Every structure is written in C-alpha cells, then in structure tokens.
Amino acid sequence: MAWYIGLMSFVAYLSIQRGQAKQETFSENRGPKLELSSDRTEAWRYEGGCWAVGLGAERLSPGERLTFNITERECCWLASLNVGIIYRDPDNIPQGDLVICDENVTNALNDTKKFLEANSVDPDETLHDALLAKVFIFEQFYSPENIYTFWIDDAGVAYLTPNVTENDVVFDGVDVKKPFWPIFNIFGDTKAIKLMGKTIGDAIVY
C-alpha cells in the first residue's frame, strides 16, 4: 500500500500548508543507531534492535495531536515501539543518556514513568517523575494504513489511537504546567516511523 502512504503524506503536507496542521520533526539529538531523513520527519534504526531513541524537536502542548505512521517493521523481536513524553529538552539530554537497549525506555532513562501496559495495567506502578508510554503494535492491528495519533489533554491524560488500549488512554498524571516533548524508542519489531504532523483539537486532517 505504498500509494496509500504517499497519499496520506501528501494530504498531510497540504494540511500543513493551509495552516490546519504543522509538521513535527525529530531532534538531531538521538540514539546512536537512529538515522533521520533529510527533512527529519522519518527515523529508522539501521541495525540491531535498540539504541534508537528519537525525540521530537518541538514541545508538545496539551490538546496538540501528534500523528505518525510505522513505515517499517522487522520480525521477530519480542517488543516494539515506545512512544510518550519527556520533560527534558532534547537539546539538553547528554548523548550518552540515549545509548539505551531496553524494551521499556523508562527503565533506563532518567525522569520517566512506566507505561501502564494494555495487558497488565497497574495504576500504582511508577518510576521517577516524567512519563513515557509503550505502544504494542499487535500484528493483527498493524497495517501501513494505520495513522497513529498521540495527545495529552488539559487534564494531563495521555491518549493513543487506534487499537492500543480499550479506552485509548495510555497513562495519566502529566504535569501540563511543565514543558514536555515527544519521545520514541524505535525498538524491536518497529524499525522506522514517520511523523505526519501536529494539529490542535479534533480537526485533524490527514
């Protein structure tokens, strides 16, 4: 379905040009095995299964919806993409802190909180002060047509759609008074992702 991905990218581009959406890019500060496209909208792990943490270049504001697509998968790792937020400016994170080989990046990176996994929710299990979501892209749900949307509402609740949790909530307790940035651990089965853009509220145009 390469034509579909191309179409979605083109429509997202038109939305950005009309002011309905704005393009998100990856920060140049990243894990050592992560490569970026020339426009920094796509990131891929070039070998192995880890050391590929990517960070959004711009802050994510409450109500701002970040859309992305998984453009490449690799069989047969036992874990997959992490996506969430971090309270640290990507430019201020030491490169050494991004040399991570953990299926849940929160276990290795400071200022993170463990995601409540869809199959074993434990609302009291936390680590440190910031938040990170782990996304399981199940085989029966994954397809090139899936455009994933991640956002934090004004109450500090984080959502991720489609087909991640029953009610689309992946964690809560985000301190919306603090600045935060998107973080991706391109791990295991997930080999590459593309950022499609950011929009405010429900008026998302792909």
Summary of the structure (lengths in Angstrom):
residues: 206
radius of gyration: 15.5
end to end distance: 16.1
largest distance: 43.9
contacts: 654
relative contact order: 0.28
helix: 13%
strand: 28%
